Amino acid sequence: MKTALIQHAYKGSKEATVAHTLAMIRQTDAELVVLQELHQSEYFCQCEDTRFFEYAESIEEDIAFWANVSRERDIVLVTSLFEKRADGIYHNTAYVFDKGELAGKYRKMHIPDDPGFYEKFYFTPGDLGFEPIDTSVGRLGVLVCWDQWYPEAARIMALKGAQLLIYPTAIGYLECPKDRVDELCEKENTPEEKRKMREAWLSVQRGHAVANGIPLIAVNRVGAEKDPSGVLEGIRFWGHSVAYGPQGEILAMAGEEEESILEVDIDLNAGAEVRKIWPFLRDRRIESYACLLKRYCDN
């Protein structure tokens, strides 16, 4: 299955960014196209500002627009949209379109709340569970960004028959303010610390592919975006959109700064063969995992 991971920067407005994304989609003949997290806008979660809730008001029009793109291109398209469900209830939602039809959606379950990533202000945790989405190209285990750090999410998707794990993403380095001394920020922005953060992000996803014996793809954005509040300098997104095979082999990886249409052939049947050699699911001791239902396994 030819797959395209669309990695790009925010272009200053929704109209310009969507036009740029659409132009990139039109350059590939992939069967499956995956876009980055919140791809229509800047990553607005750097601060807490109620004006950004206006972005979710167009959700019905956005769904119709991307469904039409999927139909025109005759593709399966994984999008990431700001969903208004009701006044005061908003979700970070991945919509999956199959040749113009809505195949399913996933509402982000794990919601971060850290400097520069104040998502709990905007997003209600998902309530659709971890359910793979059936499409014409296969059964897709679609998750979103912060979900990448949780092996439970990847495992459940695999146990429900997902053939491929997919993560639209927005992650990068916090830029240190130039007009004040911030010891913590300076420490976290040394080249060595940046490398460790990026490698941790890549490694945990590679582990999901290996532990579950299925391919995995993650699509991140690039470029620097200012904090609208001016409290922080902003975020420099680190790119590195990636595709791993079921043994953790790197199938393709984009760079840290450049925009990319990362095309890769994904073999959805490779996982079945790998699981015959590494039968991790067979040897799970499910009778011993009750502690996972607790916040912490104390007495």
N, C-alpha and C positions, 0 to 999 in steps of 0.2 A: 504494500500500500504506500503510494507516494504521499508524503506528508510535508507540509510547509509550516514552519514556525516563523511568524512575522514579528521581528524585533525592531522597534523604532523609538524615536523621541517624541515628546509632546511638541506640537507646532504652534502653540500660542492661543489657539481657539479650538472649539469643538469642530467647527466647519473645516478648518484647515487640516486638523488632525485626521478627521474621518476621510477627507479627500485623499490624503497621503496614504492612509491605510488601504483604501480602496484601490489606489494605483498599484500598491505593492501586491495586493491579492491578484490583480489582473495580470501580473507578470509570471504567475506560476500556474502550472497545469496539475497541481496536486489534487488528490481526491479528498484529503483531509487538510483543512487549514485551521491553525490555532492562533488566536490573538492573545495579547498580553492583558494583564489585569487592569480593569478600568481604562480601556484603550481609547475611549472617546475624549478623555479630558486629562488635565494634569492630575497628579496624585495629590488630591486636595486634603488628605488626612494628616498633613504635616501640622495642622493647627485645628482648633475647634471654632468653627464659624458657621452659624445657622444659614448664611446665604448659600452655602454649597448644597443644601437640601433641594434647592431649585433644580439642580442637575437631574434629579430623579423624576421631575414632573413630566418629562417627555418619554417615559418608559414605553408606553404603547407605541408611539411613533418609532422609537429605536428598535423595538422588536420587529415591527413591520419592515423597517429599512433593512436590517441584517438578514431577515428571512428572504427578502427579495434578492439580496446579494447572493445568498446561498442558492436560490433558484436560478438566477441568471448564469452563475458559474457552474451549476450542476455539481455542487460539492457539499460535503459535511463541514460545517463551520462552527467552531467553538468561540463564543464571544464572552465578554465580561462586562456586565452592565450594572448601573446603580438603580435598583428596583424600589420604587415606592409601592408599598403594599396597602398602606393606609396612613392617615396623618399620624406621625410619631412612630411609624413602623417602617423601617427601610432595611433592605438587604443588599449585600454584595453578592451578586448572582451571576453564575455562568449559564448562559442560554446556548443550547446546542440545536442547530438547524440542519436538517437533512434534505437537501435539494428543495428548499423552500418551506418545508414543514418543520414545526417545532417538535423535535424528537424528545426533548426533556430539558430540565433545568436542575441546577444544584445551587443551594444557598450556602455560602461560606459558613462553616461551623465554628472554627477556631478564630476568634477575633482578638487581635493584639491591642495593647494599650501601652505604648512606650514613647519616649521622646521622638517626635517626628513621624510617629505611626499611631495617631490617636483614633483608631478605627472604632473603638467602643462608643465614641460620641455619635458616630454616624450609623453603624450597622447593628441590627438585632441579630443574634446568632441564628443560624439556619435551623429549620425545623423539618426538613425533608429527609434527614438521615443521610447515610452513605449508600446511595443507590446507583448502580451503573446505569448508563443510558444506552439503549439499543439503537443502533443506526445501520445504515446500509453497508458501512465499512467494518462494523464490528461492535462489540460491547465495550463502551468507554467508561472508565472510572475517572470522572471529572471532579477535581478538587480545586482549591484556590489558595495560593500563596502560603499564608501562615500554617495551613493544613500540612505543608511540606515537612514540618518538623515532628509530626505525630505518626508513629508507626501504626497506631491503632486504626487510623483512617485508611491508610493504604492496605492494611491487612483485611479489613472488612470489605473493601471494594474487591480485593482479590478473591475472598471467600464467597462473594456473591457473583463471581464469574467474570469480572472485568478482564479484558484482554490487553488493555493498555491504560496506564495511569497518566493523567494529563493535569498540569498545573499552570494556569495563567498566573503571572507573578508581577509584583512591583517591589523590588528590594534593592537597596544600595547603601552607600556610605553616607553618614551624616557629615555635612561640611561644617568645620569649626567656624564660629563667628570671628570675623576679622577685627572687631572693635572691642573685644573683651577676652580676657584670659580664662579659658575653661580647661582645667587640668585633665578632667575626665575625657573631654572631647579630643584634646591633643593626644592623650594616650591611645585612644581608640582609632586615631587616624594616622598612626605610623604605618609605613608600608608593610611591616610585618603583621600588624594587627589586621589591616585590611585583607591581606592574603589569607590569614587564618579564618576570618569571617566568611570570605568567599569560598574557601575550600571546605569549611564546615557545611555550608549550604549545598555545595555540590555532592559532598560525601554522604550526607543523610539521604539524599534522593537516590544516589547510586545504591545505597543499602536497601531502600525500598524495592528497587528493581530486583536485586539479588534475592532478598528474603522471600519475595513473592513469586519469583520466576516469571516476571512479565516485563515487557518494555515500559519505559517511562519517558515522558517529554515534559519540559518546563520552558515557558516562554516569558522572558523578562524584558523590561524596557531599558533604554539607554538615555544618556544625557543628564544634564544638571537642571534641577527645578528649584526655584527659590521658595522659602517658607513665606506664604502670603502675609503672615502676621509680623514677620521681621524678627521674631524671637530667636529663631534658629537661622543659620545661613541657608540651609536647604539640604537636599539630598542629591548625590550623584549616583545614578543607577548603574549597576555594574554589568548589565548585559549577561553574557555567557549563557544564552539560551542553549539548551542541551537536549540530546536524545541518547538514552542508554538502552542497551539490549538486556535480555533477561538474565545474563550473567554479569551485568554491570559494565559491559564493554561500551566504550564511547562510540556511538554511531555518527554523531556530528555535534559540533559545538561552535557557537558564534563567539565573536570577540567581545571585549569589554566596552568599547566606545562606538563602534560603527553600527549603523543600521544594517539589517540583514534579512534576506529571505532564505532561511536555512532549510534547504530541501533534503529529505532523508527518506529512504525506503524502510518501512517498518514491516517486519514479518510477524504477524500475529500468531502464527503457528509455532514459532520458535520456542515460546514458553512451554508448550506441551512437551516438547522433546527434552528441554532442560529439566523439567520437573520429574521426568523419569530417572534422571541421573542424580539430581539433588531433591529428594522428596520431602522437603521441609514441612509441607502441609500434612503429609502422612504422619509424621512423628511429633506433631504438636500434642502436648499433654493437657488437653482442654479441661480435664477434671481438676487441674491444679492452678487455674488462672483466675479464680474468684476474686482474688485481691485486686485485680485490675478494675473492679467496679467501685473501689474506694479511692478517695483523693490521695491517700498515702497509706502504705501497708504497715501501720503501727498496730499496737495491741488494743 
